[in-house]
Amino acid sequence: MTDWRNISLWMDQLDEPLQPRPALPASLHADVAIIGAGYSGLWTAYYLKRQAPHLRIVILEAQIAGFGASGRNGGWLMGAMLGEDRLLAGLSAEHRHASSQLLHGIPDEVASVLQREAIDCDYRKGGVLYCAARYPEQERAQRAHLHSLYAAGHSEADYRWLNPAELSAQLRIAQAFGAIYSPHCATIQPARLVRGLARCVEQLGVELYEQSPVLDWQPGLLRCAQGEVRADWIVPAVEGYAGSLPPLGRYQLPVQSLLVATEPLPAETWAQIGLQHGQAFSESSRQVTYGQRTVDDRLVFGARGGYRFGGQLRTDFNLNQGEIELRRYLFGELFPQLKEARISHTWGGNLGMHRRFHPHMLCDRRSGIALTGGYGGEGVGASNLGGRTLADLILGQDTELTRQPWVMHDQSPSSLAAWPPEPCRWLGYNAIIRSFVHEDQVLANPHSPPWRRHLASRMASFMEGFMR
Ligand SMILES: Cc1cc2nc3c(=O)[nH]c(=O)nc-3n(C[C@H](O)[C@H](O)[C@H](O)COP(=O)(O)OP(=O)(O)OC[C@H]3O[C@@H](n4cnc5c(N)ncnc54)[C@H](O)[C@@H]3O)c2cc1C
């Protein structure tokens, strides 16, 4: 891969020339060696260097900064975390509240760094709209979800129901049943964030070597074709690419998500639709959809992709016609006026899914390994938290960040839950996804009889239970 602009709309939009930085020149020693120049690796380097400028920190990136999910995602910067309901369930009300506040504060923390370091990534904190938008069952599911959020201690200031009239003040969709609105989300131009962070950490003195894939690793030592790096701390920050660093692939399943972007749409079209303040939105089905109106007035819209047998990475993200049409169908259901809109970019990427379906931030002082990952499609914000947390853990600090339930102290990577071997992974993943697709097809068809709708939803919920 040398045409880095083809990675995504976001990389294509960058003003900078996409020249790779130099590769690792020779063997060297460092205090901290980070594998991967995505958000996780760069945030870790950033917070370490800000607190301990004397540390020699080296990042080795297989391709260029932003090559992975960080240069490809949907740009939702969430003040939330996958599986936080389960992670926080065992805490006292007071601790749960404090942890929720920490999560809700992620977009503001990122905003403060952007300002301090003069990184422009089109940050807009317009909140997020989880719309019940295609069939009535979505309203029931969303209202039940809202109820569980309140039961977990969230307030109306965090999540509130918008009826169709209230929703229309922000977003006008064809068939609105209502939406959950949360202010704790911003949208960004993802590549500008990852490339800006890369420049920033370099200016702080971090050494970033590109086109330097790590071929082999062990505590204290990384091997590349160009040489070795010895370090007190090794930080694998490869998320969906964990399969490239055995045995980490056992703990992170690489799954894909795929996006399309329209050409910039005219002002009259946006006057019909809304989304004036950079709100993120989804249509709340189990297709895991996500969208935003970009600063240059495109619609960017994504949905869940697939999983490849044996955890093989997908490298060719030229979407086929079926993949494009599914996304066009889904956004066309919300915005009939966009059914024929010209699509200028299609792309996708690999993300990492942990067996427990929530992130982990792990520190093993004996072997000098620290890692963060398992964000499962919600890593833009969580990786900032991950970077901050790893910095505190590596520096041996006992802080609010290191006392969270997703932090694993003094545990080696092998204490992470492993995925079952093939063919179980492939069969299990695909059975679950099939049930989701089937549910969506049945519910989206207004002629489906109630008993079929009920059965399809029960089956999908049952299958989803395996993901918990
Ligand atoms: C299509 C898509 C849409 C998404 N949308 C959203 C969203 O809207 N909101 C949200 O919160 N999350 C989203 N996510 C998830 C989010 O983008 C990721 O969780 C996050 O970017 C992970 O960052 P990372 O640094 O951990 O991993 P990555 O960004 O994947 O970085 C890993 C890096 O490691 C490098 N690498 C891999 N192997 C090696 C090796 N052996 N040696 C050296 N380098 C190596 C890779 O080249 C890559 O640059 C999305 C993900 C995808 C794929």
The ligand as an SDF file (V2000), in Angstrom:
LIG
                    3D

 53 58  0  0  0  0  0  0  0  0999 V2000
  -14.6550    1.6290    9.8920 C   0  0  0  0  0  0  0  0  0  0  0  0
  -14.5520    1.9520   11.3560 C   0  0  0  0  0  0  0  0  0  0  0  0
  -15.4060    2.8890   11.9230 C   0  0  0  0  0  0  0  0  0  0  0  0
  -15.2930    3.2140   13.2660 C   0  0  0  0  0  0  0  0  0  0  0  0
  -16.0640    4.2210   13.7700 N   0  0  0  0  0  0  0  0  0  0  0  0
  -15.8980    4.6000   15.0590 C   0  0  0  0  0  0  0  0  0  0  0  0
  -16.5890    5.7270   15.5730 C   0  0  0  0  0  0  0  0  0  0  0  0
  -17.2850    6.4520   14.8590 O   0  0  0  0  0  0  0  0  0  0  0  0
  -16.4280    6.0220   16.9020 N   0  0  0  0  0  0  0  0  0  0  0  0
  -15.6340    5.2790   17.7200 C   0  0  0  0  0  0  0  0  0  0  0  0
  -15.5400    5.5620   18.9090 O   0  0  0  0  0  0  0  0  0  0  0  0
  -14.8950    4.2340   17.2280 N   0  0  0  0  0  0  0  0  0  0  0  0
  -14.9960    3.9090   15.9200 C   0  0  0  0  0  0  0  0  0  0  0  0
  -14.2380    2.8970   15.4180 N   0  0  0  0  0  0  0  0  0  0  0  0
  -13.2260    2.2780   16.2890 C   0  0  0  0  0  0  0  0  0  0  0  0
  -12.0000    3.1820   16.4460 C   0  0  0  0  0  0  0  0  0  0  0  0
  -11.6580    3.7550   15.2030 O   0  0  0  0  0  0  0  0  0  0  0  0
  -10.8340    2.3530   16.9790 C   0  0  0  0  0  0  0  0  0  0  0  0
  -11.2270    1.7220   18.1750 O   0  0  0  0  0  0  0  0  0  0  0  0
   -9.6010    3.1710   17.2730 C   0  0  0  0  0  0  0  0  0  0  0  0
   -9.2380    3.9570   16.1640 O   0  0  0  0  0  0  0  0  0  0  0  0
   -8.4660    2.2280   17.6540 C   0  0  0  0  0  0  0  0  0  0  0  0
   -7.2590    2.9440   17.6850 O   0  0  0  0  0  0  0  0  0  0  0  0
   -5.9220    2.1220   17.9030 P   0  0  0  0  0  0  0  0  0  0  0  0
   -4.8220    3.0790   17.9230 O   0  0  0  0  0  0  0  0  0  0  0  0
   -6.0730    1.2360   19.0850 O   0  0  0  0  0  0  0  0  0  0  0  0
   -5.8350    1.1420   16.6410 O   0  0  0  0  0  0  0  0  0  0  0  0
   -5.5330    1.5170   15.1070 P   0  0  0  0  0  0  0  0  0  0  0  0
   -5.9630    2.8670   14.7580 O   0  0  0  0  0  0  0  0  0  0  0  0
   -6.0790    0.3870   14.2950 O   0  0  0  0  0  0  0  0  0  0  0  0
   -3.9590    1.5310   15.0430 O   0  0  0  0  0  0  0  0  0  0  0  0
   -3.1750    0.3610   15.0860 C   0  0  0  0  0  0  0  0  0  0  0  0
   -1.9080    0.6450   14.3120 C   0  0  0  0  0  0  0  0  0  0  0  0
   -0.9960   -0.4290   14.5220 O   0  0  0  0  0  0  0  0  0  0  0  0
   -0.2970   -0.6410   13.3110 C   0  0  0  0  0  0  0  0  0  0  0  0
    0.2500   -1.9980   13.3690 N   0  0  0  0  0  0  0  0  0  0  0  0
   -0.4200   -3.1630   13.2800 C   0  0  0  0  0  0  0  0  0  0  0  0
    0.4160   -4.2040   13.3970 N   0  0  0  0  0  0  0  0  0  0  0  0
    1.6640   -3.6830   13.5570 C   0  0  0  0  0  0  0  0  0  0  0  0
    2.9560   -4.2490   13.7170 C   0  0  0  0  0  0  0  0  0  0  0  0
    3.1400   -5.5770   13.7600 N   0  0  0  0  0  0  0  0  0  0  0  0
    4.0130   -3.4300   13.8410 N   0  0  0  0  0  0  0  0  0  0  0  0
    3.8520   -2.0800   13.8290 C   0  0  0  0  0  0  0  0  0  0  0  0
    2.6400   -1.4880   13.6670 N   0  0  0  0  0  0  0  0  0  0  0  0
    1.5580   -2.2870   13.5500 C   0  0  0  0  0  0  0  0  0  0  0  0
   -1.3460   -0.4440   12.2390 C   0  0  0  0  0  0  0  0  0  0  0  0
   -0.7740   -0.1650   10.9730 O   0  0  0  0  0  0  0  0  0  0  0  0
   -2.1400    0.7230   12.7990 C   0  0  0  0  0  0  0  0  0  0  0  0
   -1.6830    1.9670   12.3240 O   0  0  0  0  0  0  0  0  0  0  0  0
  -14.3360    2.5470   14.0750 C   0  0  0  0  0  0  0  0  0  0  0  0
  -13.4850    1.5900   13.5120 C   0  0  0  0  0  0  0  0  0  0  0  0
  -13.5820    1.3010   12.1690 C   0  0  0  0  0  0  0  0  0  0  0  0
  -12.6400    0.2790   11.5720 C   0  0  0  0  0  0  0  0  0  0  0  0
  1  2  1  0
  2  3  1  0
  2 52  2  0
  3  4  2  0
  4  5  1  0
  4 50  1  0
  5  6  2  0
  6  7  1  0
  6 13  1  0
  7  8  2  0
  7  9  1  0
  9 10  1  0
 10 11  2  0
 10 12  1  0
 12 13  2  0
 13 14  1  0
 14 15  1  0
 14 50  1  0
 15 16  1  0
 16 17  1  0
 16 18  1  0
 18 19  1  0
 18 20  1  0
 20 21  1  0
 20 22  1  0
 22 23  1  0
 23 24  1  0
 24 25  2  0
 24 26  1  0
 24 27  1  0
 27 28  1  0
 28 29  2  0
 28 30  1  0
 28 31  1  0
 31 32  1  0
 32 33  1  0
 33 34  1  0
 33 48  1  0
 34 35  1  0
 35 36  1  0
 35 46  1  0
 36 37  1  0
 36 45  1  0
 37 38  2  0
 38 39  1  0
 39 40  1  0
 39 45  2  0
 40 41  1  0
 40 42  2  0
 42 43  1  0
 43 44  2  0
 44 45  1  0
 46 47  1  0
 46 48  1  0
 48 49  1  0
 50 51  2  0
 51 52  1  0
 52 53  1  0
M  END
$$$$
